[in-house]
Amino acid sequence: MKMLVTRMALATSVALATLIAAEVASAQPLSYRTGPEAYDTQANPSYGFGPRVTVQPNDVVSGNRVIGRDPDPFVRDQLLRGYNSGDRPD
């Protein structure tokens, strides 16, 4: 009986070690988990290129440029249509 308990404890510890090793092996560096990046055109509107920022859910993105942000999806759509049509305020 004592031998069975020892084998069960050994098998459990091996399974746990394997699980931990698999989790560590599949972990990615933090830089790959941040999401896509784009240029913040609001920081430098004359040239359309500003610092690189991580795209957030409420951002309006055209190509690789963040052109605005708003929580309302209809406003985001209107911003994108206005930007892509060339109807930009100077």
Summary of the structure (lengths in Angstrom):
residues: 90
radius of gyration: 25.3
end to end distance: 84.4
largest distance: 84.4
contacts: 179
relative contact order: 0.10
helix: 44%
strand: 18%
